[in-house]
Amino acid sequence: MTACRPVTPRARGRVGGTGAGEAGPDGMPHRGRTDVFEAAFLRDGFGAALRSARQRRGWSRRTLAGRSGVSWSAVRALETGVRRPRAVTVRYLAAALALADPAPLAAELLGLAGESLRPDTAGAVRQRRRASPRAVALRACGR
């Protein structure tokens, strides 16, 4: 007979695991994670639009990750509503998906994210800039 572990108050009603605290400085769940209601909102709006744009191109999550400089696990978390997006990340994803003119797709995705957008930080912008030369090189050689 195995003993069942009780559900802790921290884990109840949360998506994406537990963080170091219940809420970040902006009052939202820690480190961009979402609660169950926000996860459903992001999954049905932002996530569905991102998945649709990716599937129209015939790309897997790993292909989009390689071309945008965003990790495949982050793409998965954004599509499923587990993680709140940052504007800089949305712009890089849109640039990879809509090579000719990414502005309309970026505007659509940013609008669908609404108030769930996480603020851009200097570290997040640096991380995207470091990853972008690799993504641009892959796009240039057609991979």
C-alpha positions in Angstrom: 0.0 0.0 0.0 1.5 3.3 -1.1 0.8 6.6 0.7 -0.6 9.4 -1.4 1.2 12.7 -1.1 -1.1 15.6 -0.3 -1.5 18.4 -2.7 0.3 21.4 -1.2 -1.4 24.8 -1.3 1.4 26.1 -3.5 0.9 23.5 -6.2 -2.9 23.7 -6.2 -4.3 25.8 -9.1 -0.9 26.4 -10.6 0.4 25.6 -14.1 4.1 25.2 -14.9 5.5 24.1 -11.6 6.2 26.1 -8.5 8.5 29.1 -8.3 10.4 30.7 -5.5 7.3 32.6 -4.5 3.6 33.0 -5.1 3.9 36.3 -7.0 6.5 38.4 -8.6 7.1 42.2 -8.1 4.3 43.0 -10.6 1.8 40.9 -8.7 1.7 38.2 -11.3 2.8 34.6 -10.8 6.5 34.1 -10.3 8.9 33.9 -13.3 6.2 34.2 -16.0 4.2 31.2 -15.0 0.5 31.4 -15.2 -2.4 30.3 -13.0 -5.1 28.0 -14.5 -7.4 30.8 -15.7 -4.6 32.8 -17.3 -3.2 29.7 -18.9 -6.6 28.9 -20.5 -6.8 32.5 -21.8 -3.3 32.5 -23.3 -3.7 28.9 -24.7 -6.9 29.7 -26.5 -5.8 33.1 -27.8 -2.1 33.8 -28.1 -1.1 30.1 -28.1 -3.6 29.1 -30.8 -2.5 32.0 -33.0 1.2 31.1 -32.6 0.6 27.4 -33.2 -1.6 28.3 -36.3 1.1 30.5 -37.8 3.8 27.8 -37.2 1.7 25.1 -38.7 0.8 27.2 -41.8 4.6 27.3 -42.4 4.7 23.5 -41.9 7.3 23.9 -39.1 7.8 21.9 -36.0 8.4 23.6 -32.7 12.1 22.9 -33.0 12.3 24.4 -36.4 10.6 27.6 -35.2 13.0 27.6 -32.2 16.0 27.3 -34.4 15.0 30.1 -36.7 13.8 32.5 -34.0 16.5 32.0 -31.4 13.9 31.0 -28.8 14.2 27.6 -27.2 11.8 24.9 -28.3 10.6 24.4 -24.7 9.7 28.1 -24.5 7.8 27.8 -27.8 5.9 24.9 -26.3 5.2 26.8 -23.0 4.0 29.8 -25.0 1.7 27.7 -27.2 0.2 25.8 -24.2 -0.3 28.9 -22.0 2.1 27.8 -19.4 4.4 30.9 -19.8 3.5 34.5 -20.2 5.2 36.0 -23.2 7.6 39.0 -23.4 7.2 41.5 -26.2 10.8 41.0 -27.4 10.2 37.2 -27.6 7.0 37.7 -29.6 8.8 40.0 -32.0 11.5 37.4 -32.7 9.0 34.7 -33.2 7.0 36.9 -35.6 10.2 37.8 -37.5 10.9 34.1 -38.0 7.3 33.2 -39.0 6.6 36.1 -41.3 9.9 36.8 -43.1 8.4 39.5 -45.5 6.6 41.7 -43.0 6.6 40.5 -39.4 4.8 43.6 -38.0 1.2 42.5 -38.6 1.8 39.1 -37.0 3.7 40.7 -34.1 0.8 43.2 -33.5 -1.8 40.4 -33.6 0.2 38.2 -31.1 0.9 41.1 -28.8 -2.8 42.1 -28.9 -3.9 38.5 -28.1 -1.4 38.4 -25.1 -3.0 41.6 -23.7 -2.2 42.3 -20.1 -0.5 38.9 -19.7 2.7 40.3 -21.4 5.7 40.2 -19.1 7.8 43.4 -19.1 11.0 43.3 -21.2 14.1 43.3 -19.1 17.6 44.1 -20.1 18.6 40.5 -19.6 15.8 39.2 -21.8 16.7 41.6 -24.6 20.4 40.6 -24.3 19.5 37.0 -24.5 17.4 37.5 -27.6 20.3 39.5 -29.2 22.8 36.7 -28.5 20.5 34.1 -29.9 19.5 36.1 -33.0 22.8 35.9 -35.0 22.5 32.1 -35.0 18.8 32.3 -36.1 19.6 34.8 -38.8 22.5 32.6 -40.1 20.2 29.6 -40.2 17.5 31.5 -42.1 20.1 32.8 -44.6 21.3 29.3 -45.5 17.7 28.1 -45.8 17.6 25.7 -42.8 
